[in-house]
């Protein structure tokens, strides 16, 4: 990882555990909480891609609501839990190494930013609720360009803001499609492979594969 001037993080699944909302309700949902959480996340992502392809944009929070409604029907979860699950999604838990890793990177005087599908208000609330607001220089939302990842307009934003080359950005994501999107765009893309998954065949191999964010520290 050479000539890195900015480190950009995906938010959902990379910094914050997207399953933590459902996990906090597992006593009510029961053993199906994890398949339900995975279904909700998969549907949410599918809706972002489909809406981008159709040119029918809705913001990420609206998509989160729409995908939750489908998921609750699919798993026969009481509709009375809807508001609770949505409230918990606004304050998802970070992965355990996130804060310390960000503090260490901040000391290296590198630009640190989030590049996410989330709306600005949703991302700001998420960062603030987890006491991370002083660690990021910028929070980039796709709402600025009106289309979801992996469209190149999204990955353009940090390059234009910082006036640096694409390969001077280290981009970290736990989502293989996002790593491929950023990597094909020109970032030094790093895969945060927390669950020993298999990488997609999308004409890109990650610059680096790490188990969690702290694995980046020894590579800089």
N, C-alpha and C positions, 0 to 999 in steps of 0.2 A: 504494500500500500504506500506508494510514493507520490510526492507532489500533491498531497491532499490539503485543500484549503478550507473545505466545508464538509461537515458530516450531516447528512440528511436522514431522518428516520421516518419510516412509516409508523402510523399510530396504532391502528387496530390489529391486534395479533402480534405486534412487534414490541411496542412499549406497554400496551395494555391488554389484559386477558379478556378476550371477547366472550368467553364462557363464564366469566365470574358473576354476571347478573343472574343467570339461571342457577349457578352453583349456590348462590346465597339463598335460593328458594327451593333447594333440593328436598327439604323436609316436607314441603307442600307438593312438589311435583313428583317426588319419588324416584325410583331407579332410572326412569326414562329422562332425567334431567339433562344428561350429557348428550344422548342422541338428539334430543330436542334442541339443545344449544347449537350443536353442529348443523342441524337442519336450518335453523334460523339464520346462522351465519352464511351458509351456502346459498340460501334463497336471497339473502340480502345482496351478496356479491353478484349473483345472476341478474338481479334487477338492475344493478348499476350498469352492467355490460349491455343488457337488452335495451335499456333506456338510452344509452349512448348511441347504440346502433340505430335505434328508431328515431333519434332526434327528439325524444319526448322527455326532457329533463325534469326530474323532481330532486329536491335536495336530499341529503343523506338521512336526515331525521325522518322525512316522509317515507323514504324507502325502508328505513328501519321499522317504522310502524306497519307498513304494508306487509313486509316479510314476516313480522311477528304475528300478524293476524292469520296469515296462511299457516304458519308453523303451529299455532295454538289449535287451529282446526285439525291439522294433520295428526297431532299428538293428543287430541281431545283434552286439552287443558282448559280449566274453567276461565271464562272470559273475565271474571272478576279479578284475576291476577294481572291483567294487562297493564294497568297503571303502575303497579308495583315493579313489574319487569322493566318497563320503560324508564322509570325513575332510577333504577339500579344501573341501567345501561349508561345513564349520564355520568355515573361516578364509578366506572369500571376500575378494577384494581390493577395497579402496575405489576409487572413481573418483579421478583424480589431483588434482582441485581440492578434494576434500572436507575434508581437514584444515585447510588454510589458510582456507577459507571459514568453517568452524565457529569457528576461533580469532578471526576478525574479528567474527563475530556475537556471540561470547561477550563481547567488549569493549563491546558496545552494551547490556549489562545486560538482555538479553531472556531469557525462559525458553526453553531449547532442549531438545527431547525427541524421542524416536523413538516412533512409533505403528505397530506391526507385527503381522503374522500370526505371527511367530516365537514360539517358547517363550521364557520369561525366561532360562533357562540358555543357550540357543542364541544369543540376542541379546547377553547379557553376554559370552560367549566371543568373539563376533564383534567387538564393540567393543573388548574388551581386547587381542585379537590384533593390532589395527590401531592401538593406542595412542591411542584416542579416549575413554577412560573418564572423563577429567576435563572433558570438553566438554559433557556432557549433564546436565541437572537430573533427568530421569526417562526411563525406558524403559518404555513402555506395551505390554503384550502382550495380544492378544485372549483369551488363556487366562483373563484376569480375568473376562470375560463369557461365554466358552464358545461364541462364534460368530464367524465370519470377516467381514472386510470384504467388501462395503460395508454391512453392517448398521449401523444408526444407534447401537446400543449401543456399538460400538467407538469411534465418533467422540465419543460422550458423555464418555469417560473423562478427557481433558485438561480439558474444560470444568468438570467436577465437581471435579477436583483443584485447579485454579487459581482456581476461582470467578470466571471471566470470561465475557464473552459469546462466542458462537460466532464472530462477525465480528471478534473481537479476536485470532483465531488465523490465522496464515498457515500453510497446509498445503501441503507440497511433495511431489509424487510424479511418477515417470516413467511410471506406469501410468495410462492414460487413464480406465479404469473407476474407479480409486481417486480420481483428481482429481474425476470426476463425483460419486462417492459423498460425498466431503468437501464439495464445492461445493454439492450439493443439500441436504446437512445444514445448511450455513450458514457454513462456513469461507470465508476468502479463499483459494481454492485455486489453486495455481500448478502449471502443467505443465512438468516438466523434459523437454523434447523433444530428447533426445540424438541421435536417429537420423532426424530429419526425417519423422516419422510423421504420419498423419492422425488427427485427433481423432474420437472416437466421437460418434454422435448419441444422446445420453442426456439431453436437455433441460437441458444446462448448457454454458456456455462458460467456460474458465478466466479467472480474474482477470488472469493474466499468463502468458505463454509464454516460457521461457528455454532456452538451449542447454545450460547446465550450472548448477550451484549458484551459481557466482560471479556469475551474472547477477542474482541477487537483491540483491546489495549496493548497486547503484546505485538500486534501487527503494525502499529503506527510508529 
